[in-house]
Amino acid sequence: MTAKTRSLVAFAHVADVGRSIGFYADLGFSVENTVVPQGRSAPIWARLESGRAELMVGLASGPVDAAQQAILFYLYYDDIRQARAALVALGHAPGEIQYPFYMPGGEFRLEDPDGYVLMLAQT
């Protein structure tokens, strides 16, 4: 008998939860829940959602080193060209769309404010 995973949600430690909320809003995420401890004005944790995609972000206990972020987040879109154009219009600097053998619909790279690598793709 094996354990059956029902879902998986990534949790990323970030330097500024509010900044991450704003960045991921540009990717279509909305805030589903936050934690703002008594005596603080800014959230230390948030759960973000866009369709079936979920991401939790939490305030890091120390400096976040962009060079040490060794994970890729794949985000899927129906129209990769439109997604890239929207991000450029919002002032982001996504990479060019590439068409590797494993992603014939195209993909491009975008880094979040803490250096996490996002691969935006269309299958």
Kinemage of the C-alpha trace (Angstrom):
@kinemage 1
@onewidth
@group {chain A} dominant
@subgroup {mainchain}
@vectorlist {calphas} color= white
{ca met a 1} P 0.000 0.000 0.000
{ca thr a 2} L 1.255 3.487 -0.832
{ca ala a 3} L 0.322 6.896 0.441
{ca lys a 4} L -1.798 8.735 -2.121
{ca thr a 5} L -1.009 12.415 -2.446
{ca arg a 6} L -4.131 14.495 -3.050
{ca ser a 7} L -2.391 17.785 -3.889
{ca leu a 8} L 0.910 19.602 -3.629
{ca val a 9} L 1.364 23.288 -2.841
{ca ala a 10} L 4.759 24.966 -3.035
{ca phe a 11} L 5.904 27.167 -0.137
{ca ala a 12} L 8.567 29.778 -0.871
{ca his a 13} L 10.452 31.774 1.742
{ca val a 14} L 10.575 35.419 0.666
{ca ala a 15} L 12.122 38.671 1.871
{ca asp a 16} L 8.865 40.660 1.662
{ca val a 17} L 5.469 38.926 1.576
{ca gly a 18} L 3.664 42.069 0.360
{ca arg a 19} L 6.098 42.473 -2.529
{ca ser a 20} L 5.574 38.837 -3.506
{ca ile a 21} L 1.794 39.262 -3.367
{ca gly a 22} L 2.103 42.166 -5.824
{ca phe a 23} L 4.426 40.280 -8.159
{ca tyr a 24} L 2.264 37.167 -8.291
{ca ala a 25} L -0.864 39.304 -8.825
{ca asp a 26} L 0.664 40.214 -12.199
{ca leu a 27} L 0.619 36.468 -12.972
{ca gly a 28} L -3.073 36.189 -12.153
{ca phe a 29} L -2.821 35.111 -8.511
{ca ser a 30} L -5.198 36.430 -5.881
{ca val a 31} L -4.738 36.358 -2.127
{ca glu a 32} L -6.814 33.644 -0.474
{ca asn a 33} L -5.483 34.092 3.053
{ca thr a 34} L -2.836 36.025 4.976
{ca val a 35} L -1.406 36.108 8.467
{ca val a 36} L -0.606 39.479 10.036
{ca pro a 37} L 0.547 38.949 13.639
{ca gln a 38} L -0.642 41.314 16.333
{ca gly a 39} L 1.589 44.363 16.480
{ca arg a 40} L 2.634 44.090 12.819
{ca ser a 41} L 1.195 45.896 9.834
{ca ala a 42} L 2.408 43.600 7.061
{ca pro a 43} L 1.658 39.934 6.408
{ca ile a 44} L 4.260 37.301 7.274
{ca trp a 45} L 2.476 34.567 5.291
{ca ala a 46} L 0.045 34.378 2.387
{ca arg a 47} L -1.713 31.718 0.343
{ca leu a 48} L -2.123 32.704 -3.291
{ca glu a 49} L -4.323 31.067 -5.889
{ca ser a 50} L -4.964 31.263 -9.616
{ca gly a 51} L -7.276 28.585 -10.975
{ca arg a 52} L -5.814 25.261 -9.870
{ca ala a 53} L -2.416 26.822 -9.088
{ca glu a 54} L -1.599 27.503 -5.449
{ca leu a 55} L 1.462 29.024 -3.807
{ca met a 56} L 2.245 29.866 -0.220
{ca val a 57} L 4.816 32.559 0.594
{ca gly a 58} L 6.233 33.182 4.022
{ca leu a 59} L 8.627 35.683 5.489
{ca ala a 60} L 12.154 34.263 5.512
{ca ser a 61} L 13.975 34.169 8.829
{ca gly a 62} L 17.188 35.421 7.188
{ca pro a 63} L 18.413 37.026 3.987
{ca val a 64} L 17.120 35.480 0.758
{ca asp a 65} L 19.996 34.788 -1.638
{ca ala a 66} L 18.763 34.735 -5.248
{ca ala a 67} L 21.783 32.651 -6.289
{ca gln a 68} L 20.706 29.882 -3.911
{ca gln a 69} L 17.170 29.373 -5.258
{ca ala a 70} L 17.480 25.902 -6.749
{ca ile a 71} L 13.916 25.110 -7.781
{ca leu a 72} L 11.830 25.796 -10.879
{ca phe a 73} L 8.145 26.645 -10.727
{ca tyr a 74} L 6.222 25.770 -13.902
{ca leu a 75} L 3.149 27.912 -14.573
{ca tyr a 76} L 0.892 26.944 -17.476
{ca tyr a 77} L -1.010 29.339 -19.732
{ca asp a 78} L -3.424 28.913 -22.633
{ca asp a 79} L -1.661 31.585 -24.718
{ca ile a 80} L 2.058 31.912 -23.971
{ca arg a 81} L 2.543 34.882 -26.318
{ca gln a 82} L -0.258 36.830 -24.651
{ca ala a 83} L 1.085 35.988 -21.182
{ca arg a 84} L 4.549 37.254 -22.100
{ca ala a 85} L 3.186 40.417 -23.726
{ca ala a 86} L 1.080 41.176 -20.636
{ca leu a 87} L 4.123 40.812 -18.370
{ca val a 88} L 6.225 43.089 -20.580
{ca ala a 89} L 3.418 45.679 -20.509
{ca leu a 90} L 3.427 45.479 -16.692
{ca gly a 91} L 7.150 46.279 -16.619
{ca his a 92} L 8.597 42.795 -16.102
{ca ala a 93} L 11.567 41.447 -18.063
{ca pro a 94} L 10.698 37.900 -19.130
{ca gly a 95} L 13.034 35.897 -21.326
{ca glu a 96} L 12.297 35.131 -24.945
{ca ile a 97} L 9.891 32.308 -25.780
{ca gln a 98} L 11.744 29.085 -26.510
{ca tyr a 99} L 10.339 25.905 -28.061
{ca pro a 100} L 12.240 22.934 -26.611
{ca phe a 101} L 11.246 19.403 -27.617
{ca tyr a 102} L 9.429 18.818 -24.325
{ca met a 103} L 7.360 22.028 -24.565
{ca pro a 104} L 6.253 22.464 -28.201
{ca gly a 105} L 3.763 25.180 -27.216
{ca gly a 106} L 6.631 27.307 -25.925
{ca glu a 107} L 8.022 28.476 -22.610
{ca phe a 108} L 9.908 31.432 -21.187
{ca arg a 109} L 11.762 32.231 -18.001
{ca leu a 110} L 10.897 34.881 -15.429
{ca glu a 111} L 12.465 35.446 -12.014
{ca asp a 112} L 10.416 36.585 -9.031
{ca pro a 113} L 11.730 39.286 -6.655
{ca asp a 114} L 13.534 36.687 -4.525
{ca gly a 115} L 15.241 34.942 -7.434
{ca tyr a 116} L 12.891 31.983 -7.772
{ca val a 117} L 12.826 30.862 -11.391
{ca leu a 118} L 9.395 30.669 -12.988
{ca met a 119} L 8.984 28.840 -16.254
{ca leu a 120} L 5.812 30.025 -17.961
{ca ala a 121} L 4.681 27.477 -20.480
{ca gln a 122} L 2.009 26.406 -22.932
{ca thr a 123} L 1.625 22.696 -23.580
